[in-house]
């Protein structure tokens, strides 16, 4: 393998601002850390930093001296790259996109800024775009020149957690629908499907989500409506704070089923967390590394309920249940491992061609 010791990579994530404080972009931050750790293991020195805003990028680049600086998501004002390029003329600036077209279309500035980034190349600035999803790459590659493919990677190595979660009441089903609360995440519809399924199998539902000050500020309508769904029924909405990754995996491991019926996804680290803990999860067809029997059309309630039934099974007195759940876990892990292999190869290809 070529020596990449001088091909250092810096991933820059923007901190989230909440009521004058900061909140880390957890999914994005974790996914970047997994990529950086994988590349470091391959002999490519890599690091992830969180910064308050684009005025703090210069100091981190001066400290780490990368050859490649990945700006994670579309958040740096285009004009800032002119300043950064003058300060660091040898750095290759790459804006890595983490959102499919429907999410980008909801941001009024997204395509304007993407165009502006490419226009900066005409001024001699070494800047390009990259996508963490092959479908997204295929979508934008005809529109923008200088686009690369650098997918997410998931690492299962974790440290022990001090937290324990026990939701094991026999008359209860615990369904975890974690992650950011956004309209395209489809959380309210998933809650309704979970209620229908729990009623079908005659179980008390505990529907688990993440919530933080950031979520309350950004996802007000979604959160308000989600709470109203549960306001007059016996099923419970259980709101958890954002945990660090190891503690979050403990929470995932206490679930009976996961749900991620998103309308738009590039990867979905939460689904990978469920795979890592051997918990079956029902997802939309946007998420590719899950057992096909648990990937459904989000517009088909029938498909979703069938997949939930398959993943959970009705009778835990039946000896086939463990075997079925184990096979789902094995199939999902195999698919995720294959994705990781392909994703790592894509990053090595990127390095060889850069």
Secondary structure as the mmCIF struct_conf table of DSSP 4:
data_model
#
loop_
_struct_conf.conf_type_id
_struct_conf.id
_struct_conf.beg_label_comp_id
_struct_conf.beg_label_asym_id
_struct_conf.beg_label_seq_id
_struct_conf.end_label_comp_id
_struct_conf.end_label_asym_id
_struct_conf.end_label_seq_id
TURN_TY1_P TURN_TY1_P1 UNK A 5 UNK A 6
STRN STRN1 UNK A 9 UNK A 14
HELX_LH_PP_P HELX_LH_PP_P1 UNK A 15 UNK A 15
STRN STRN2 UNK A 16 UNK A 18
TURN_TY1_P TURN_TY1_P2 UNK A 19 UNK A 20
STRN STRN3 UNK A 21 UNK A 23
HELX_RH_AL_P HELX_RH_AL_P1 UNK A 26 UNK A 41
TURN_TY1_P TURN_TY1_P3 UNK A 42 UNK A 43
STRN STRN4 UNK A 46 UNK A 51
BEND BEND1 UNK A 52 UNK A 53
HELX_RH_3T_P HELX_RH_3T_P1 UNK A 54 UNK A 56
HELX_RH_AL_P HELX_RH_AL_P2 UNK A 57 UNK A 64
BEND BEND2 UNK A 67 UNK A 67
STRN STRN5 UNK A 68 UNK A 72
BEND BEND3 UNK A 73 UNK A 74
BEND BEND4 UNK A 76 UNK A 76
HELX_RH_AL_P HELX_RH_AL_P3 UNK A 78 UNK A 87
TURN_TY1_P TURN_TY1_P4 UNK A 89 UNK A 90
HELX_LH_PP_P HELX_LH_PP_P2 UNK A 91 UNK A 91
STRN STRN6 UNK A 92 UNK A 97
BEND BEND5 UNK A 99 UNK A 99
HELX_RH_AL_P HELX_RH_AL_P4 UNK A 101 UNK A 105
TURN_TY1_P TURN_TY1_P5 UNK A 106 UNK A 106
BEND BEND6 UNK A 107 UNK A 107
TURN_TY1_P TURN_TY1_P6 UNK A 108 UNK A 109
HELX_RH_AL_P HELX_RH_AL_P5 UNK A 110 UNK A 120
HELX_RH_3T_P HELX_RH_3T_P2 UNK A 121 UNK A 123
TURN_TY1_P TURN_TY1_P7 UNK A 124 UNK A 124
STRN STRN7 UNK A 127 UNK A 131
BEND BEND7 UNK A 132 UNK A 133
HELX_RH_AL_P HELX_RH_AL_P6 UNK A 134 UNK A 141
TURN_TY1_P TURN_TY1_P8 UNK A 142 UNK A 143
BEND BEND8 UNK A 144 UNK A 146
STRN STRN8 UNK A 147 UNK A 149
BEND BEND9 UNK A 162 UNK A 162
TURN_TY1_P TURN_TY1_P9 UNK A 170 UNK A 171
STRN STRN9 UNK A 172 UNK A 176
BEND BEND10 UNK A 179 UNK A 179
HELX_RH_3T_P HELX_RH_3T_P3 UNK A 183 UNK A 185
TURN_TY1_P TURN_TY1_P10 UNK A 186 UNK A 186
HELX_RH_AL_P HELX_RH_AL_P7 UNK A 187 UNK A 200
TURN_TY1_P TURN_TY1_P11 UNK A 201 UNK A 202
STRN STRN10 UNK A 204 UNK A 210
HELX_RH_AL_P HELX_RH_AL_P8 UNK A 213 UNK A 218
HELX_RH_AL_P HELX_RH_AL_P9 UNK A 220 UNK A 229
TURN_TY1_P TURN_TY1_P12 UNK A 230 UNK A 232
BEND BEND11 UNK A 233 UNK A 235
STRN STRN11 UNK A 236 UNK A 240
HELX_LH_PP_P HELX_LH_PP_P3 UNK A 241 UNK A 244
HELX_RH_AL_P HELX_RH_AL_P10 UNK A 245 UNK A 253
TURN_TY1_P TURN_TY1_P13 UNK A 254 UNK A 254
BEND BEND12 UNK A 256 UNK A 256
STRN STRN12 UNK A 257 UNK A 260
BEND BEND13 UNK A 263 UNK A 264
BEND BEND14 UNK A 266 UNK A 266
HELX_RH_AL_P HELX_RH_AL_P11 UNK A 269 UNK A 276
TURN_TY1_P TURN_TY1_P14 UNK A 277 UNK A 278
STRN STRN13 UNK A 281 UNK A 284
TURN_TY1_P TURN_TY1_P15 UNK A 285 UNK A 286
BEND BEND15 UNK A 289 UNK A 290
HELX_RH_3T_P HELX_RH_3T_P4 UNK A 292 UNK A 294
STRN STRN14 UNK A 295 UNK A 296
TURN_TY1_P TURN_TY1_P16 UNK A 298 UNK A 299
HELX_RH_AL_P HELX_RH_AL_P12 UNK A 301 UNK A 312
BEND BEND16 UNK A 314 UNK A 314
TURN_TY1_P TURN_TY1_P17 UNK A 316 UNK A 317
BEND BEND17 UNK A 318 UNK A 318
TURN_TY1_P TURN_TY1_P18 UNK A 319 UNK A 319
HELX_RH_AL_P HELX_RH_AL_P13 UNK A 320 UNK A 353
#
